[in-house]
Amino acid sequence: MLAAAAALCAGFALSAPVPLPAPAGAVDAPAAMSVQQKRAIAALTQGRRAELVAKGDNARARNALIAVSHAPAEAMRSFTASGPAGATAQQCLAQAIYYEAGYEPEGGKRAVAQVVLNRMRHPAYPNSVCGVVYQGANDPVCQFSFTCDGSLSRRPSARAWAQAEDVARDALAGHVEGSVGSATHYHADYVVPRWAYSLGKVRQIGTHIFYRFNGGAGRARAFTQLYAGAERIPQLTRPVAEIRLAGGADPDTGQFENGLTVAPSSADRHAPADIGGRLDTTKGWKLELPAPSQGHYRQLVAGQADETRVAEVADTTAFTETEAQ
């Protein structure tokens, strides 16, 4: 949890300032990072800290209780990319915007783009746009789940994709989304990853809550990494066909029933905090949207209410802020 801001009394205005304790998870970030320092920063959001401690309405209530950081959102330097590298960077950035925030408000799309560019400038992450977006795509856990769960095999909505391209183009032409400052992380408001208590909460835009590193690692001056100047979209080593079959896709049509199924064999490939609203049809859940006038609608609502109560009871665990950290 963030340390509370210190209040200075007028009577002590001439006294020497007393250093404040570093917030939980505070890490200093020198311009050049050693492997150990990068691992220390990565550990803030990996392992046990990546576990989800709440979902659904329970998560929204808990997220609301996490205080916003007292540190102001600092202005980040603009970034531009052009030529062949710029075109590839735009494709990667548009993909991140579309699959992560395709139906979020424009501010939410721009905030996601800013997070990608912030990471590119931070010495703890790859130094190219595509490198950030595809980080871990062929590893056990990837940073952006759409790069490793088969989402890229789906044809994007033309309108939403055009909007994502516009936002990506603006971001790579120098637009800075000041609302999220130096944010490097975000998660949906219907989950609470344990790491949310270790980073500095910046703000919520749409359904996404944005965070920055505490301490020097989250200050604008820490974002000193130089751009690689080249972009490359890596070849994904896991065939799409394998992902589809593992997820229960129809072998004839290649389509998932009622949306994208979370394949048991690939569930661990996306960051636990990045749920993305997927529907696991292997558990018997099916998406049904009957007209409210139908009698079957009332039966569905009643059945879902019963299941919700059972889920809430199962999810009610003793959880304290100390345990989260």
Secondary structure as UniProt FT lines:
FT   HELIX           10..12
FT   TURN            13..14
FT   TURN            24..25
FT   HELIX           35..42
FT   HELIX           43..45
FT   HELIX           47..50
FT   STRAND          52..55
FT   HELIX           56..65
FT   HELIX           83..101
FT   TURN            102..103
FT   HELIX           106..121
FT   TURN            123..124
FT   HELIX           129..133
FT   TURN            134..138
FT   HELIX           145..147
FT   HELIX           151..153
FT   HELIX           158..171
FT   HELIX           178..180
FT   TURN            181..182
FT   STRAND          185..188
FT   TURN            189..190
FT   STRAND          191..193
FT   HELIX           194..197
FT   STRAND          200..205
FT   TURN            206..207
FT   STRAND          208..212
FT   HELIX           215..218
FT   HELIX           220..222
FT   HELIX           240..246
FT   TURN            247..248
FT   TURN            251..253
FT   TURN            257..258
FT   TURN            264..266
FT   HELIX           267..269
FT   TURN            272..273
FT   TURN            276..277
FT   HELIX           281..283
FT   TURN            292..293
FT   HELIX           295..315
FT   HELIX           321..324
//
